[in-house]
Amino acid sequence: MYAFKPSVAFLLGVAPGIVSQIALVKPRTLSVWVGKFNASGIDGLMDRPRPGRLRRKNGALATNHTP
């Protein structure tokens, strides 16, 4: 539900700088999100697997959870 307010503000034509303040992100981050959404729709906003070794969590390798 958190993403609802910034999304509505953006759709209503509120300036990107204001929307980034509502979303508590930097304007550049908002710009990247909009670019990903425009290129790939909602699927473009999903986290993708990252290259390299998994991070350690409490001394053990973290498991790779994908929704």
N, CA, C and O atoms as a Maestro MAE file, in Angstrom:
{
 s_m_m2io_version
 :::
 2.0.0
}

f_m_ct {
 s_m_title
 :::
 protein
 m_atom[268] {
  # First column is atom index #
  i_m_mmod_type
  r_m_x_coord
  r_m_y_coord
  r_m_z_coord
  i_m_residue_number
  s_m_chain_name
  s_m_pdb_residue_name
  s_m_pdb_atom_name
  i_m_atomic_number
  :::
  1 25 0.816 -1.187 0.000 1 A "MET " " N  " 7
  2 3 0.000 0.000 0.000 1 A "MET " " CA " 6
  3 2 0.866 1.260 0.000 1 A "MET " " C  " 6
  4 15 0.404 2.327 -0.405 1 A "MET " " O  " 8
  5 25 2.118 1.144 0.452 2 A "TYR " " N  " 7
  6 3 3.015 2.296 0.523 2 A "TYR " " CA " 6
  7 2 3.220 2.928 -0.851 2 A "TYR " " C  " 6
  8 15 3.274 4.153 -0.958 2 A "TYR " " O  " 8
  9 25 3.333 2.121 -1.899 3 A "ALA " " N  " 7
  10 3 3.608 2.641 -3.234 3 A "ALA " " CA " 6
  11 2 2.396 3.336 -3.842 3 A "ALA " " C  " 6
  12 15 2.518 3.978 -4.885 3 A "ALA " " O  " 8
  13 25 1.246 3.223 -3.221 4 A "PHE " " N  " 7
  14 3 0.023 3.780 -3.778 4 A "PHE " " CA " 6
  15 2 0.067 5.305 -3.880 4 A "PHE " " C  " 6
  16 15 -0.254 5.854 -4.934 4 A "PHE " " O  " 8
  17 25 0.453 5.993 -2.819 5 A "LYS " " N  " 7
  18 3 0.453 7.460 -2.820 5 A "LYS " " CA " 6
  19 2 1.376 8.041 -3.894 5 A "LYS " " C  " 6
  20 15 0.937 8.894 -4.665 5 A "LYS " " O  " 8
  21 25 2.651 7.605 -3.973 6 A "PRO " " N  " 7
  22 3 3.507 8.144 -5.033 6 A "PRO " " CA " 6
  23 2 2.977 7.809 -6.418 6 A "PRO " " C  " 6
  24 15 3.086 8.631 -7.328 6 A "PRO " " O  " 8
  25 25 2.410 6.629 -6.601 7 A "SER " " N  " 7
  26 3 1.890 6.238 -7.906 7 A "SER " " CA " 6
  27 2 0.749 7.146 -8.325 7 A "SER " " C  " 6
  28 15 0.710 7.620 -9.461 7 A "SER " " O  " 8
  29 25 -0.175 7.388 -7.415 8 A "VAL " " N  " 7
  30 3 -1.320 8.254 -7.717 8 A "VAL " " CA " 6
  31 2 -0.842 9.672 -8.008 8 A "VAL " " C  " 6
  32 15 -1.312 10.305 -8.953 8 A "VAL " " O  " 8
  33 25 0.081 10.168 -7.207 9 A "ALA " " N  " 7
  34 3 0.609 11.518 -7.419 9 A "ALA " " CA " 6
  35 2 1.244 11.625 -8.798 9 A "ALA " " C  " 6
  36 15 1.037 12.608 -9.510 9 A "ALA " " O  " 8
  37 25 2.014 10.618 -9.170 10 A "PHE " " N  " 7
  38 3 2.682 10.632 -10.467 10 A "PHE " " CA " 6
  39 2 1.653 10.608 -11.592 10 A "PHE " " C  " 6
  40 15 1.782 11.345 -12.569 10 A "PHE " " O  " 8
  41 25 0.629 9.760 -11.456 11 A "LEU " " N  " 7
  42 3 -0.408 9.659 -12.476 11 A "LEU " " CA " 6
  43 2 -1.232 10.941 -12.590 11 A "LEU " " C  " 6
  44 15 -1.760 11.246 -13.659 11 A "LEU " " O  " 8
  45 25 -1.341 11.678 -11.511 12 A "LEU " " N  " 7
  46 3 -2.102 12.928 -11.526 12 A "LEU " " CA " 6
  47 2 -1.285 14.100 -12.066 12 A "LEU " " C  " 6
  48 15 -1.775 15.227 -12.139 12 A "LEU " " O  " 8
  49 25 -0.044 13.829 -12.441 13 A "GLY " " N  " 7
  50 3 0.773 14.865 -13.047 13 A "GLY " " CA " 6
  51 2 1.593 15.694 -12.083 13 A "GLY " " C  " 6
  52 15 2.089 16.760 -12.448 13 A "GLY " " O  " 8
  53 25 1.743 15.225 -10.864 14 A "VAL " " N  " 7
  54 3 2.577 15.942 -9.895 14 A "VAL " " CA " 6
  55 2 4.030 15.862 -10.374 14 A "VAL " " C  " 6
  56 15 4.453 14.840 -10.915 14 A "VAL " " O  " 8
  57 25 4.774 16.917 -10.179 15 A "ALA " " N  " 7
  58 3 6.163 16.981 -10.630 15 A "ALA " " CA " 6
  59 2 6.978 15.829 -10.057 15 A "ALA " " C  " 6
  60 15 6.808 15.461 -8.895 15 A "ALA " " O  " 8
  61 25 7.875 15.255 -10.880 16 A "PRO " " N  " 7
  62 3 8.692 14.131 -10.404 16 A "PRO " " CA " 6
  63 2 9.469 14.425 -9.121 16 A "PRO " " C  " 6
  64 15 9.652 13.531 -8.295 16 A "PRO " " O  " 8
  65 25 9.925 15.659 -8.943 17 A "GLY " " N  " 7
  66 3 10.651 16.007 -7.718 17 A "GLY " " CA " 6
  67 2 9.788 15.868 -6.475 17 A "GLY " " C  " 6
  68 15 10.270 15.440 -5.426 17 A "GLY " " O  " 8
  69 25 8.526 16.224 -6.587 18 A "ILE " " N  " 7
  70 3 7.591 16.094 -5.469 18 A "ILE " " CA " 6
  71 2 7.270 14.617 -5.234 18 A "ILE " " C  " 6
  72 15 7.218 14.156 -4.094 18 A "ILE " " O  " 8
  73 25 7.056 13.885 -6.323 19 A "VAL " " N  " 7
  74 3 6.755 12.448 -6.191 19 A "VAL " " CA " 6
  75 2 7.917 11.734 -5.516 19 A "VAL " " C  " 6
  76 15 7.696 10.861 -4.676 19 A "VAL " " O  " 8
  77 25 9.150 12.087 -5.865 20 A "SER " " N  " 7
  78 3 10.304 11.429 -5.234 20 A "SER " " CA " 6
  79 2 10.352 11.742 -3.739 20 A "SER " " C  " 6
  80 15 10.780 10.901 -2.949 20 A "SER " " O  " 8
  81 25 9.921 12.935 -3.341 21 A "GLN " " N  " 7
  82 3 9.869 13.264 -1.907 21 A "GLN " " CA " 6
  83 2 8.792 12.438 -1.205 21 A "GLN " " C  " 6
  84 15 8.996 11.971 -0.085 21 A "GLN " " O  " 8
  85 25 7.644 12.260 -1.865 22 A "ILE " " N  " 7
  86 3 6.574 11.444 -1.285 22 A "ILE " " CA " 6
  87 2 7.041 10.003 -1.119 22 A "ILE " " C  " 6
  88 15 6.751 9.358 -0.112 22 A "ILE " " O  " 8
  89 25 7.770 9.504 -2.125 23 A "ALA " " N  " 7
  90 3 8.234 8.113 -2.105 23 A "ALA " " CA " 6
  91 2 9.493 7.923 -1.262 23 A "ALA " " C  " 6
  92 15 9.947 6.798 -1.057 23 A "ALA " " O  " 8
  93 25 10.055 9.033 -0.774 24 A "LEU " " N  " 7
  94 3 11.281 9.001 0.039 24 A "LEU " " CA " 6
  95 2 12.458 8.394 -0.718 24 A "LEU " " C  " 6
  96 15 13.240 7.624 -0.160 24 A "LEU " " O  " 8
  97 25 12.574 8.752 -2.008 25 A "VAL " " N  " 7
  98 3 13.699 8.318 -2.833 25 A "VAL " " CA " 6
  99 2 14.265 9.536 -3.550 25 A "VAL " " C  " 6
  100 15 13.621 10.583 -3.615 25 A "VAL " " O  " 8
  101 25 15.459 9.396 -4.079 26 A "LYS " " N  " 7
  102 3 16.067 10.479 -4.844 26 A "LYS " " CA " 6
  103 2 15.404 10.562 -6.218 26 A "LYS " " C  " 6
  104 15 14.928 9.554 -6.742 26 A "LYS " " O  " 8
  105 25 15.373 11.763 -6.802 27 A "PRO " " N  " 7
  106 3 14.764 11.909 -8.127 27 A "PRO " " CA " 6
  107 2 15.370 10.973 -9.168 27 A "PRO " " C  " 6
  108 15 14.657 10.490 -10.047 27 A "PRO " " O  " 8
  109 25 16.657 10.712 -9.084 28 A "ARG " " N  " 7
  110 3 17.306 9.798 -10.044 28 A "ARG " " CA " 6
  111 2 16.736 8.386 -9.905 28 A "ARG " " C  " 6
  112 15 16.517 7.707 -10.908 28 A "ARG " " O  " 8
  113 25 16.497 7.942 -8.678 29 A "THR " " N  " 7
  114 3 15.912 6.619 -8.455 29 A "THR " " CA " 6
  115 2 14.531 6.545 -9.074 29 A "THR " " C  " 6
  116 15 14.199 5.556 -9.728 29 A "THR " " O  " 8
  117 25 13.725 7.569 -8.881 30 A "LEU " " N  " 7
  118 3 12.399 7.610 -9.481 30 A "LEU " " CA " 6
  119 2 12.499 7.550 -11.000 30 A "LEU " " C  " 6
  120 15 11.723 6.849 -11.650 30 A "LEU " " O  " 8
  121 25 13.446 8.279 -11.562 31 A "SER " " N  " 7
  122 3 13.646 8.283 -13.008 31 A "SER " " CA " 6
  123 2 14.002 6.888 -13.528 31 A "SER " " C  " 6
  124 15 13.515 6.469 -14.578 31 A "SER " " O  " 8
  125 25 14.850 6.177 -12.791 32 A "VAL " " N  " 7
  126 3 15.218 4.810 -13.177 32 A "VAL " " CA " 6
  127 2 13.992 3.910 -13.132 32 A "VAL " " C  " 6
  128 15 13.773 3.116 -14.047 32 A "VAL " " O  " 8
  129 25 13.191 4.026 -12.078 33 A "TRP " " N  " 7
  130 3 11.983 3.207 -11.960 33 A "TRP " " CA " 6
  131 2 11.019 3.466 -13.111 33 A "TRP " " C  " 6
  132 15 10.460 2.528 -13.681 33 A "TRP " " O  " 8
  133 25 10.824 4.738 -13.453 34 A "VAL " " N  " 7
  134 3 9.912 5.091 -14.548 34 A "VAL " " CA " 6
  135 2 10.445 4.532 -15.863 34 A "VAL " " C  " 6
  136 15 9.676 4.014 -16.672 34 A "VAL " " O  " 8
  137 25 11.747 4.631 -16.080 35 A "GLY " " N  " 7
  138 3 12.351 4.076 -17.293 35 A "GLY " " CA " 6
  139 2 12.151 2.578 -17.390 35 A "GLY " " C  " 6
  140 15 11.806 2.063 -18.453 35 A "GLY " " O  " 8
  141 25 12.364 1.869 -16.283 36 A "LYS " " N  " 7
  142 3 12.162 0.418 -16.276 36 A "LYS " " CA " 6
  143 2 10.705 0.064 -16.534 36 A "LYS " " C  " 6
  144 15 10.415 -0.888 -17.259 36 A "LYS " " O  " 8
  145 25 9.785 0.828 -15.942 37 A "PHE " " N  " 7
  146 3 8.365 0.573 -16.142 37 A "PHE " " CA " 6
  147 2 7.974 0.838 -17.592 37 A "PHE " " C  " 6
  148 15 7.234 0.054 -18.186 37 A "PHE " " O  " 8
  149 25 8.459 1.923 -18.159 38 A "ASN " " N  " 7
  150 3 8.141 2.247 -19.548 38 A "ASN " " CA " 6
  151 2 8.688 1.207 -20.520 38 A "ASN " " C  " 6
  152 15 8.065 0.920 -21.542 38 A "ASN " " O  " 8
  153 25 9.849 0.642 -20.202 39 A "ALA " " N  " 7
  154 3 10.467 -0.339 -21.087 39 A "ALA " " CA " 6
  155 2 9.829 -1.723 -20.975 39 A "ALA " " C  " 6
  156 15 9.672 -2.416 -21.980 39 A "ALA " " O  " 8
  157 25 9.458 -2.133 -19.748 40 A "SER " " N  " 7
  158 3 9.028 -3.519 -19.540 40 A "SER " " CA " 6
  159 2 7.739 -3.669 -18.757 40 A "SER " " C  " 6
  160 15 7.360 -4.790 -18.416 40 A "SER " " O  " 8
  161 25 7.061 -2.586 -18.463 41 A "GLY " " N  " 7
  162 3 5.843 -2.682 -17.666 41 A "GLY " " CA " 6
  163 2 6.163 -3.039 -16.228 41 A "GLY " " C  " 6
  164 15 7.270 -2.796 -15.746 41 A "GLY " " O  " 8
  165 25 5.187 -3.617 -15.547 42 A "ILE " " N  " 7
  166 3 5.356 -3.956 -14.133 42 A "ILE " " CA " 6
  167 2 6.482 -4.969 -13.921 42 A "ILE " " C  " 6
  168 15 7.137 -4.954 -12.878 42 A "ILE " " O  " 8
  169 25 6.711 -5.844 -14.898 43 A "ASP " " N  " 7
  170 3 7.795 -6.828 -14.775 43 A "ASP " " CA " 6
  171 2 9.163 -6.157 -14.715 43 A "ASP " " C  " 6
  172 15 10.098 -6.718 -14.144 43 A "ASP " " O  " 8
  173 25 9.295 -4.976 -15.291 44 A "GLY " " N  " 7
  174 3 10.563 -4.264 -15.256 44 A "GLY " " CA " 6
  175 2 10.936 -3.770 -13.867 44 A "GLY " " C  " 6
  176 15 12.092 -3.428 -13.618 44 A "GLY " " O  " 8
  177 25 9.964 -3.729 -12.962 45 A "LEU " " N  " 7
  178 3 10.230 -3.248 -11.607 45 A "LEU " " CA " 6
  179 2 10.626 -4.356 -10.639 45 A "LEU " " C  " 6
  180 15 11.025 -4.078 -9.509 45 A "LEU " " O  " 8
  181 25 10.518 -5.597 -11.071 46 A "MET " " N  " 7
  182 3 10.880 -6.729 -10.214 46 A "MET " " CA " 6
  183 2 12.395 -6.838 -10.082 46 A "MET " " C  " 6
  184 15 13.127 -6.553 -11.030 46 A "MET " " O  " 8
  185 25 12.860 -7.246 -8.914 47 A "ASP " " N  " 7
  186 3 14.288 -7.472 -8.714 47 A "ASP " " CA " 6
  187 2 14.725 -8.651 -9.560 47 A "ASP " " C  " 6
  188 15 14.042 -9.672 -9.644 47 A "ASP " " O  " 8
  189 25 15.868 -8.484 -10.179 48 A "ARG " " N  " 7
  190 3 16.429 -9.571 -10.991 48 A "ARG " " CA " 6
  191 2 17.585 -10.221 -10.226 48 A "ARG " " C  " 6
  192 15 18.218 -9.571 -9.394 48 A "ARG " " O  " 8
  193 25 17.860 -11.485 -10.501 49 A "PRO " " N  " 7
  194 3 19.018 -12.121 -9.852 49 A "PRO " " CA " 6
  195 2 20.296 -11.348 -10.189 49 A "PRO " " C  " 6
  196 15 20.474 -10.890 -11.318 49 A "PRO " " O  " 8
  197 25 21.152 -11.211 -9.233 50 A "ARG " " N  " 7
  198 3 22.403 -10.492 -9.437 50 A "ARG " " CA " 6
  199 2 23.553 -11.474 -9.586 50 A "ARG " " C  " 6
  200 15 23.535 -12.553 -8.992 50 A "ARG " " O  " 8
  201 25 24.542 -11.108 -10.368 51 A "PRO " " N  " 7
  202 3 25.682 -11.999 -10.543 51 A "PRO " " CA " 6
  203 2 26.526 -12.068 -9.275 51 A "PRO " " C  " 6
  204 15 26.471 -11.183 -8.422 51 A "PRO " " O  " 8
  205 25 27.295 -13.123 -9.175 52 A "GLY " " N  " 7
  206 3 28.217 -13.249 -8.059 52 A "GLY " " CA " 6
  207 2 27.707 -14.144 -6.952 52 A "GLY " " C  " 6
  208 15 26.617 -14.712 -7.023 52 A "GLY " " O  " 8
  209 25 28.522 -14.249 -5.942 53 A "ARG " " N  " 7
  210 3 28.214 -15.104 -4.807 53 A "ARG " " CA " 6
  211 2 27.121 -14.499 -3.942 53 A "ARG " " C  " 6
  212 15 27.029 -13.278 -3.815 53 A "ARG " " O  " 8
  213 25 26.297 -15.343 -3.350 54 A "LEU " " N  " 7
  214 3 25.249 -14.873 -2.453 54 A "LEU " " CA " 6
  215 2 25.866 -14.257 -1.205 54 A "LEU " " C  " 6
  216 15 26.949 -14.661 -0.782 54 A "LEU " " O  " 8
  217 25 25.197 -13.300 -0.628 55 A "ARG " " N  " 7
  218 3 25.686 -12.657 0.590 55 A "ARG " " CA " 6
  219 2 25.604 -13.608 1.771 55 A "ARG " " C  " 6
  220 15 24.801 -14.541 1.789 55 A "ARG " " O  " 8
  221 25 26.449 -13.350 2.749 56 A "ARG " " N  " 7
  222 3 26.402 -14.124 3.983 56 A "ARG " " CA " 6
  223 2 25.440 -13.461 4.951 56 A "ARG " " C  " 6
  224 15 25.408 -12.236 5.067 56 A "ARG " " O  " 8
  225 25 24.665 -14.267 5.638 57 A "LYS " " N  " 7
  226 3 23.738 -13.761 6.638 57 A "LYS " " CA " 6
  227 2 23.972 -14.561 7.907 57 A "LYS " " C  " 6
  228 15 23.727 -15.767 7.942 57 A "LYS " " O  " 8
  229 25 24.440 -13.899 8.937 58 A "ASN " " N  " 7
  230 3 24.744 -14.550 10.216 58 A "ASN " " CA " 6
  231 2 25.717 -15.711 10.050 58 A "ASN " " C  " 6
  232 15 25.556 -16.763 10.669 58 A "ASN " " O  " 8
  233 25 26.728 -15.510 9.207 59 A "GLY " " N  " 7
  234 3 27.753 -16.525 9.041 59 A "GLY " " CA " 6
  235 2 27.427 -17.614 8.039 59 A "GLY " " C  " 6
  236 15 28.310 -18.398 7.692 59 A "GLY " " O  " 8
  237 25 26.204 -17.696 7.564 60 A "ALA " " N  " 7
  238 3 25.815 -18.721 6.600 60 A "ALA " " CA " 6
  239 2 25.403 -18.035 5.305 60 A "ALA " " C  " 6
  240 15 24.915 -16.905 5.323 60 A "ALA " " O  " 8
  241 25 25.598 -18.710 4.198 61 A "LEU " " N  " 7
  242 3 25.200 -18.149 2.930 61 A "LEU " " CA " 6
  243 2 23.684 -17.977 2.894 61 A "LEU " " C  " 6
  244 15 22.940 -18.883 3.270 61 A "LEU " " O  " 8
  245 25 23.239 -16.821 2.444 62 A "ALA " " N  " 7
  246 3 21.800 -16.566 2.341 62 A "ALA " " CA " 6
  247 2 21.217 -17.380 1.209 62 A "ALA " " C  " 6
  248 15 21.895 -17.647 0.217 62 A "ALA " " O  " 8
  249 25 19.976 -17.773 1.349 63 A "THR " " N  " 7
  250 3 19.325 -18.498 0.271 63 A "THR " " CA " 6
  251 2 18.754 -17.503 -0.709 63 A "THR " " C  " 6
  252 15 18.417 -16.377 -0.343 63 A "THR " " O  " 8
  253 25 18.647 -17.913 -1.938 64 A "ASN " " N  " 7
  254 3 18.125 -17.040 -2.981 64 A "ASN " " CA " 6
  255 2 16.620 -17.202 -3.062 64 A "ASN " " C  " 6
  256 15 16.135 -18.177 -3.637 64 A "ASN " " O  " 8
  257 25 15.871 -16.266 -2.498 65 A "HIS " " N  " 7
  258 3 14.415 -16.321 -2.520 65 A "HIS " " CA " 6
  259 2 13.908 -15.519 -3.701 65 A "HIS " " C  " 6
  260 15 14.221 -14.336 -3.831 65 A "HIS " " O  " 8
  261 25 13.134 -16.149 -4.555 66 A "THR " " N  " 7
  262 3 12.506 -15.430 -5.652 66 A "THR " " CA " 6
  263 2 11.005 -15.624 -5.543 66 A "THR " " C  " 6
  264 15 10.516 -16.743 -5.383 66 A "THR " " O  " 8
  265 25 10.276 -14.506 -5.635 67 A "PRO " " N  " 7
  266 3 8.816 -14.613 -5.494 67 A "PRO " " CA " 6
  267 2 8.166 -15.293 -6.672 67 A "PRO " " C  " 6
  268 15 6.946 -15.454 -6.696 67 A "PRO " " O  " 8
  :::
 }
 m_bond[267] {
  # First column is bond index #
  i_m_from
  i_m_to
  i_m_order
  :::
  1 1 2 1
  2 2 3 1
  3 3 4 2
  4 3 5 1
  5 5 6 1
  6 6 7 1
  7 7 8 2
  8 7 9 1
  9 9 10 1
  10 10 11 1
  11 11 12 2
  12 11 13 1
  13 13 14 1
  14 14 15 1
  15 15 16 2
  16 15 17 1
  17 17 18 1
  18 18 19 1
  19 19 20 2
  20 19 21 1
  21 21 22 1
  22 22 23 1
  23 23 24 2
  24 23 25 1
  25 25 26 1
  26 26 27 1
  27 27 28 2
  28 27 29 1
  29 29 30 1
  30 30 31 1
  31 31 32 2
  32 31 33 1
  33 33 34 1
  34 34 35 1
  35 35 36 2
  36 35 37 1
  37 37 38 1
  38 38 39 1
  39 39 40 2
  40 39 41 1
  41 41 42 1
  42 42 43 1
  43 43 44 2
  44 43 45 1
  45 45 46 1
  46 46 47 1
  47 47 48 2
  48 47 49 1
  49 49 50 1
  50 50 51 1
  51 51 52 2
  52 51 53 1
  53 53 54 1
  54 54 55 1
  55 55 56 2
  56 55 57 1
  57 57 58 1
  58 58 59 1
  59 59 60 2
  60 59 61 1
  61 61 62 1
  62 62 63 1
  63 63 64 2
  64 63 65 1
  65 65 66 1
  66 66 67 1
  67 67 68 2
  68 67 69 1
  69 69 70 1
  70 70 71 1
  71 71 72 2
  72 71 73 1
  73 73 74 1
  74 74 75 1
  75 75 76 2
  76 75 77 1
  77 77 78 1
  78 78 79 1
  79 79 80 2
  80 79 81 1
  81 81 82 1
  82 82 83 1
  83 83 84 2
  84 83 85 1
  85 85 86 1
  86 86 87 1
  87 87 88 2
  88 87 89 1
  89 89 90 1
  90 90 91 1
  91 91 92 2
  92 91 93 1
  93 93 94 1
  94 94 95 1
  95 95 96 2
  96 95 97 1
  97 97 98 1
  98 98 99 1
  99 99 100 2
  100 99 101 1
  101 101 102 1
  102 102 103 1
  103 103 104 2
  104 103 105 1
  105 105 106 1
  106 106 107 1
  107 107 108 2
  108 107 109 1
  109 109 110 1
  110 110 111 1
  111 111 112 2
  112 111 113 1
  113 113 114 1
  114 114 115 1
  115 115 116 2
  116 115 117 1
  117 117 118 1
  118 118 119 1
  119 119 120 2
  120 119 121 1
  121 121 122 1
  122 122 123 1
  123 123 124 2
  124 123 125 1
  125 125 126 1
  126 126 127 1
  127 127 128 2
  128 127 129 1
  129 129 130 1
  130 130 131 1
  131 131 132 2
  132 131 133 1
  133 133 134 1
  134 134 135 1
  135 135 136 2
  136 135 137 1
  137 137 138 1
  138 138 139 1
  139 139 140 2
  140 139 141 1
  141 141 142 1
  142 142 143 1
  143 143 144 2
  144 143 145 1
  145 145 146 1
  146 146 147 1
  147 147 148 2
  148 147 149 1
  149 149 150 1
  150 150 151 1
  151 151 152 2
  152 151 153 1
  153 153 154 1
  154 154 155 1
  155 155 156 2
  156 155 157 1
  157 157 158 1
  158 158 159 1
  159 159 160 2
  160 159 161 1
  161 161 162 1
  162 162 163 1
  163 163 164 2
  164 163 165 1
  165 165 166 1
  166 166 167 1
  167 167 168 2
  168 167 169 1
  169 169 170 1
  170 170 171 1
  171 171 172 2
  172 171 173 1
  173 173 174 1
  174 174 175 1
  175 175 176 2
  176 175 177 1
  177 177 178 1
  178 178 179 1
  179 179 180 2
  180 179 181 1
  181 181 182 1
  182 182 183 1
  183 183 184 2
  184 183 185 1
  185 185 186 1
  186 186 187 1
  187 187 188 2
  188 187 189 1
  189 189 190 1
  190 190 191 1
  191 191 192 2
  192 191 193 1
  193 193 194 1
  194 194 195 1
  195 195 196 2
  196 195 197 1
  197 197 198 1
  198 198 199 1
  199 199 200 2
  200 199 201 1
  201 201 202 1
  202 202 203 1
  203 203 204 2
  204 203 205 1
  205 205 206 1
  206 206 207 1
  207 207 208 2
  208 207 209 1
  209 209 210 1
  210 210 211 1
  211 211 212 2
  212 211 213 1
  213 213 214 1
  214 214 215 1
  215 215 216 2
  216 215 217 1
  217 217 218 1
  218 218 219 1
  219 219 220 2
  220 219 221 1
  221 221 222 1
  222 222 223 1
  223 223 224 2
  224 223 225 1
  225 225 226 1
  226 226 227 1
  227 227 228 2
  228 227 229 1
  229 229 230 1
  230 230 231 1
  231 231 232 2
  232 231 233 1
  233 233 234 1
  234 234 235 1
  235 235 236 2
  236 235 237 1
  237 237 238 1
  238 238 239 1
  239 239 240 2
  240 239 241 1
  241 241 242 1
  242 242 243 1
  243 243 244 2
  244 243 245 1
  245 245 246 1
  246 246 247 1
  247 247 248 2
  248 247 249 1
  249 249 250 1
  250 250 251 1
  251 251 252 2
  252 251 253 1
  253 253 254 1
  254 254 255 1
  255 255 256 2
  256 255 257 1
  257 257 258 1
  258 258 259 1
  259 259 260 2
  260 259 261 1
  261 261 262 1
  262 262 263 1
  263 263 264 2
  264 263 265 1
  265 265 266 1
  266 266 267 1
  267 267 268 2
  :::
 }
}
